Amino acid sequence: GLRTGMSAILHTWGSNLFYHPHIHCIVPGGGMDKLGVWHHLNGCEKSDFLFPVHGMSDKFYGRFMNLLTRRLKEENYIIADYIRYQCKNKHWVVYSRPPAKGVNQVLEYIARYAYRVAITNSRILDVTDNSISYDYKDYRKGGKHKVMEMGIDKFLGLLSLHVLPDRFVRIRHYGILSPCNRDALRNIQKQLDVPPVPKERTKKS
């Protein structure tokens, strides 16, 4: 088998600012064998990418519910049967495709919101003493731009939903992309003729 990796980035909002927790995952189209040799997997350009989407969705649902049930049991909570039924009948989605507009476009999108919360100043259209209006994309209408208007208190309440707890890690790296595997990553970079990431310069006092 091959060892691969993943970078996972948590987003908690949709374009309209409402609570919509989801994870963006960047996964290489290949892996490293036991000898440290990189192998590109043929077929990664197809819509299912590395694995069948429906299979991943089922696995994600099962794993998520098992971990949630275990955690709630530790906290002495019990999930009611009707809630289990609702969760089971939800359409659990894993969207897995190669980047349609190239790798750089994906990285730019992820980087744009990696350390930013929910909304930028450029999307805010108007602010009064009592209300605020801002631009958002309605993806159910093909990404059409619309205007959301609401009271200041409601807006601040929505915004606070996306402030992560202290020390909560938004971005995690796994497998060959983990910080623990820097040597393996450098080896792969050499094989693929990818220049290493330049070290950050420390500011002189």
C-alpha positions as a Markdown table, in Angstrom:
| # | Residue | x | y | z |
|---|---|---|---|---|
| 1 | Gly | 0.0 | 0.0 | 0.0 |
| 2 | Leu | 0.9 | 3.7 | -0.3 |
| 3 | Arg | 1.1 | 6.3 | 2.5 |
| 4 | Thr | -0.6 | 9.6 | 1.6 |
| 5 | Gly | -1.7 | 12.6 | 3.6 |
| 6 | Met | -4.2 | 15.3 | 4.1 |
| 7 | Ser | -4.6 | 18.9 | 5.2 |
| 8 | Ala | -7.9 | 19.7 | 6.8 |
| 9 | Ile | -9.3 | 23.2 | 7.3 |
| 10 | Leu | -12.4 | 23.9 | 9.3 |
| 11 | His | -14.9 | 26.5 | 8.0 |
| 12 | Thr | -18.0 | 27.2 | 10.1 |
| 13 | Trp | -19.9 | 29.6 | 7.8 |
| 14 | Gly | -21.7 | 29.8 | 4.5 |
| 15 | Ser | -21.6 | 32.8 | 2.3 |
| 16 | Asn | -24.7 | 34.2 | 4.0 |
| 17 | Leu | -22.9 | 34.0 | 7.4 |
| 18 | Phe | -25.2 | 31.4 | 8.8 |
| 19 | Tyr | -23.8 | 28.5 | 10.8 |
| 20 | His | -22.6 | 25.9 | 8.3 |
| 21 | Pro | -19.7 | 23.8 | 9.7 |
| 22 | His | -17.7 | 21.9 | 7.1 |
| 23 | Ile | -14.2 | 20.8 | 6.4 |
| 24 | His | -12.1 | 21.5 | 3.3 |
| 25 | Cys | -9.5 | 18.7 | 2.7 |
| 26 | Ile | -6.6 | 18.9 | 0.4 |
| 27 | Val | -5.4 | 15.4 | -0.5 |
| 28 | Pro | -2.5 | 14.5 | -2.8 |
| 29 | Gly | -3.3 | 12.4 | -5.9 |
| 30 | Gly | -0.8 | 9.7 | -4.9 |
| 31 | Gly | 1.3 | 8.3 | -2.2 |
| 32 | Met | 4.7 | 7.1 | -1.0 |
| 33 | Asp | 5.6 | 3.4 | -0.8 |
| 34 | Lys | 7.7 | 1.7 | 1.9 |
| 35 | Leu | 11.0 | 2.6 | 0.1 |
| 36 | Gly | 10.0 | 6.3 | 0.0 |
| 37 | Val | 9.2 | 6.4 | -3.7 |
| 38 | Trp | 6.3 | 8.6 | -4.8 |
| 39 | His | 3.6 | 7.1 | -7.0 |
| 40 | His | 1.0 | 9.1 | -8.8 |
| 41 | Leu | -2.4 | 7.3 | -8.9 |
| 42 | Asn | -3.9 | 7.1 | -12.3 |
| 43 | Gly | -7.6 | 8.1 | -12.4 |
| 44 | Cys | -7.3 | 11.0 | -10.0 |
| 45 | Glu | -8.5 | 13.3 | -12.7 |
| 46 | Lys | -11.9 | 11.6 | -12.6 |
| 47 | Ser | -14.9 | 12.9 | -10.6 |
| 48 | Asp | -14.5 | 10.3 | -7.8 |
| 49 | Phe | -10.9 | 11.4 | -7.3 |
| 50 | Leu | -9.2 | 8.8 | -5.0 |
| 51 | Phe | -12.2 | 6.9 | -3.6 |
| 52 | Pro | -15.9 | 6.4 | -4.5 |
| 53 | Val | -17.8 | 9.4 | -3.2 |
| 54 | His | -20.8 | 7.4 | -1.9 |
| 55 | Gly | -18.6 | 5.0 | 0.0 |
| 56 | Met | -16.7 | 7.9 | 1.6 |
| 57 | Ser | -20.0 | 9.5 | 2.6 |
| 58 | Asp | -21.2 | 6.4 | 4.3 |
| 59 | Lys | -17.9 | 5.9 | 6.1 |
| 60 | Phe | -17.9 | 9.6 | 7.2 |
| 61 | Tyr | -21.4 | 9.2 | 8.6 |
| 62 | Gly | -20.6 | 6.1 | 10.5 |
| 63 | Arg | -17.3 | 7.4 | 12.0 |
| 64 | Phe | -18.9 | 10.8 | 12.9 |
| 65 | Met | -21.9 | 9.2 | 14.7 |
| 66 | Asn | -19.6 | 6.7 | 16.6 |
| 67 | Leu | -17.3 | 9.4 | 17.9 |
| 68 | Leu | -20.3 | 11.7 | 18.8 |
| 69 | Thr | -22.1 | 8.9 | 20.6 |
| 70 | Arg | -18.9 | 8.0 | 22.5 |
| 71 | Arg | -18.3 | 11.6 | 23.5 |
| 72 | Leu | -21.8 | 12.2 | 24.7 |
| 73 | Lys | -21.7 | 9.0 | 26.7 |
| 74 | Glu | -18.6 | 10.3 | 28.4 |
| 75 | Glu | -20.5 | 13.4 | 29.3 |
| 76 | Asn | -23.5 | 11.3 | 30.5 |
| 77 | Tyr | -25.8 | 12.5 | 27.6 |
| 78 | Ile | -28.0 | 10.1 | 25.7 |
| 79 | Ile | -29.0 | 10.7 | 22.0 |
| 80 | Ala | -32.8 | 10.2 | 21.6 |
| 81 | Asp | -33.9 | 7.7 | 19.1 |
| 82 | Tyr | -35.7 | 10.3 | 16.9 |
| 83 | Ile | -32.5 | 12.3 | 16.7 |
| 84 | Arg | -30.6 | 9.2 | 15.5 |
| 85 | Tyr | -33.3 | 8.6 | 13.0 |
| 86 | Gln | -33.1 | 12.2 | 11.7 |
| 87 | Cys | -29.3 | 11.9 | 11.4 |
| 88 | Lys | -29.5 | 8.6 | 9.6 |
| 89 | Asn | -31.9 | 10.0 | 7.1 |
| 90 | Lys | -30.0 | 13.1 | 6.4 |
| 91 | His | -28.0 | 13.1 | 3.1 |
| 92 | Trp | -24.4 | 13.0 | 4.4 |
| 93 | Val | -22.2 | 14.5 | 1.7 |
| 94 | Val | -18.5 | 14.1 | 0.9 |
| 95 | Tyr | -17.7 | 16.2 | -2.1 |
| 96 | Ser | -14.5 | 14.8 | -3.7 |
| 97 | Arg | -13.2 | 16.0 | -7.0 |
| 98 | Pro | -9.9 | 17.2 | -8.5 |
| 99 | Pro | -9.5 | 21.0 | -8.6 |
| 100 | Ala | -11.5 | 22.2 | -11.6 |
| 101 | Lys | -9.5 | 25.4 | -12.0 |
| 102 | Gly | -6.2 | 24.1 | -10.9 |
| 103 | Val | -4.3 | 23.6 | -7.7 |
| 104 | Asn | -3.4 | 27.3 | -7.2 |
| 105 | Gln | -7.0 | 28.4 | -7.3 |
| 106 | Val | -7.9 | 26.0 | -4.5 |
| 107 | Leu | -4.9 | 27.0 | -2.4 |
| 108 | Glu | -5.8 | 30.7 | -2.9 |
| 109 | Tyr | -9.4 | 30.1 | -1.8 |
| 110 | Ile | -8.3 | 28.2 | 1.3 |
| 111 | Ala | -5.6 | 30.7 | 2.2 |
| 112 | Arg | -8.1 | 33.6 | 1.9 |
| 113 | Tyr | -10.1 | 32.3 | 4.9 |
| 114 | Ala | -7.5 | 30.3 | 6.8 |
| 115 | Tyr | -7.1 | 33.0 | 9.5 |
| 116 | Arg | -10.1 | 35.2 | 8.7 |
| 117 | Val | -13.5 | 35.1 | 10.2 |
| 118 | Ala | -16.6 | 34.7 | 8.0 |
| 119 | Ile | -16.9 | 38.1 | 6.3 |
| 120 | Thr | -14.6 | 40.8 | 4.9 |
| 121 | Asn | -15.2 | 44.6 | 5.0 |
| 122 | Ser | -15.6 | 44.7 | 1.2 |
| 123 | Arg | -18.8 | 42.6 | 1.5 |
| 124 | Ile | -20.5 | 45.0 | 3.9 |
| 125 | Leu | -22.7 | 47.4 | 2.0 |
| 126 | Asp | -24.4 | 49.5 | 4.6 |
| 127 | Val | -24.4 | 50.0 | 8.4 |
| 128 | Thr | -26.8 | 52.1 | 10.4 |
| 129 | Asp | -27.4 | 52.3 | 14.2 |
| 130 | Asn | -29.9 | 49.5 | 14.0 |
| 131 | Ser | -29.1 | 47.3 | 10.9 |
| 132 | Ile | -26.5 | 46.1 | 8.6 |
| 133 | Ser | -26.6 | 44.8 | 5.0 |
| 134 | Tyr | -24.0 | 42.7 | 3.2 |
| 135 | Asp | -23.4 | 40.9 | -0.1 |
| 136 | Tyr | -23.6 | 37.1 | -0.3 |
| 137 | Lys | -23.8 | 34.4 | -2.9 |
| 138 | Asp | -26.9 | 32.2 | -3.1 |
| 139 | Tyr | -25.4 | 28.9 | -4.3 |
| 140 | Arg | -28.9 | 27.4 | -4.6 |
| 141 | Lys | -29.5 | 30.0 | -7.3 |
| 142 | Gly | -26.3 | 29.3 | -9.2 |
| 143 | Gly | -24.1 | 31.6 | -7.1 |
| 144 | Lys | -26.2 | 34.7 | -7.7 |
| 145 | His | -25.2 | 37.7 | -5.6 |
| 146 | Lys | -27.9 | 38.8 | -3.2 |
| 147 | Val | -28.2 | 41.3 | -0.3 |
| 148 | Met | -28.8 | 40.2 | 3.3 |
| 149 | Glu | -30.1 | 42.7 | 5.8 |
| 150 | Met | -30.6 | 42.2 | 9.5 |
| 151 | Gly | -30.4 | 43.9 | 12.9 |
| 152 | Ile | -27.0 | 44.6 | 14.4 |
| 153 | Asp | -27.7 | 42.3 | 17.4 |
| 154 | Lys | -28.5 | 39.4 | 15.1 |
| 155 | Phe | -25.5 | 40.1 | 13.0 |
| 156 | Leu | -23.2 | 40.1 | 16.0 |
| 157 | Gly | -24.8 | 36.9 | 17.2 |
| 158 | Leu | -24.1 | 35.2 | 13.9 |
| 159 | Leu | -20.5 | 36.5 | 13.8 |
| 160 | Ser | -19.9 | 35.2 | 17.3 |
| 161 | Leu | -20.8 | 31.6 | 16.2 |
| 162 | His | -17.6 | 31.6 | 14.1 |
| 163 | Val | -15.2 | 32.6 | 16.8 |
| 164 | Leu | -13.4 | 29.4 | 17.8 |
| 165 | Pro | -12.6 | 28.5 | 21.4 |
| 166 | Asp | -9.2 | 29.4 | 22.8 |
| 167 | Arg | -6.4 | 27.0 | 21.5 |
| 168 | Phe | -8.8 | 25.3 | 19.1 |
| 169 | Val | -6.8 | 24.2 | 16.0 |
| 170 | Arg | -8.5 | 25.2 | 12.8 |
| 171 | Ile | -6.0 | 23.6 | 10.4 |
| 172 | Arg | -4.5 | 20.1 | 10.9 |
| 173 | His | -2.1 | 18.1 | 8.7 |
| 174 | Tyr | -2.0 | 14.3 | 8.6 |
| 175 | Gly | 0.1 | 11.5 | 7.2 |
| 176 | Ile | 3.0 | 12.6 | 4.9 |
| 177 | Leu | 1.8 | 16.2 | 5.3 |
| 178 | Ser | 2.1 | 16.1 | 9.1 |
| 179 | Pro | 4.9 | 18.2 | 10.7 |
| 180 | Cys | 6.2 | 14.9 | 12.2 |
| 181 | Asn | 7.0 | 13.7 | 8.6 |
| 182 | Arg | 9.1 | 16.7 | 7.4 |
| 183 | Asp | 11.8 | 14.4 | 6.1 |
| 184 | Ala | 9.4 | 12.3 | 4.1 |
| 185 | Leu | 7.8 | 15.4 | 2.6 |
| 186 | Arg | 11.2 | 16.9 | 1.6 |
| 187 | Asn | 12.0 | 13.5 | -0.1 |
| 188 | Ile | 8.8 | 13.7 | -2.1 |
| 189 | Gln | 9.5 | 17.4 | -3.0 |
| 190 | Lys | 12.9 | 16.4 | -4.4 |
| 191 | Gln | 11.3 | 13.5 | -6.5 |
| 192 | Leu | 8.7 | 15.8 | -7.9 |
| 193 | Asp | 11.2 | 18.7 | -8.4 |
| 194 | Val | 9.2 | 21.0 | -6.1 |
| 195 | Pro | 11.2 | 23.7 | -4.4 |
| 196 | Pro | 10.9 | 23.7 | -0.6 |
| 197 | Val | 8.9 | 26.4 | 1.1 |
| 198 | Pro | 11.2 | 29.3 | 2.1 |
| 199 | Lys | 11.8 | 29.8 | 5.8 |
| 200 | Glu | 10.2 | 32.9 | 7.3 |
| 201 | Arg | 12.6 | 35.7 | 8.0 |
| 202 | Thr | 12.8 | 36.8 | 11.6 |
| 203 | Lys | 12.4 | 40.6 | 12.1 |
| 204 | Lys | 15.5 | 42.3 | 13.4 |
| 205 | Ser | 14.8 | 44.4 | 16.5 |
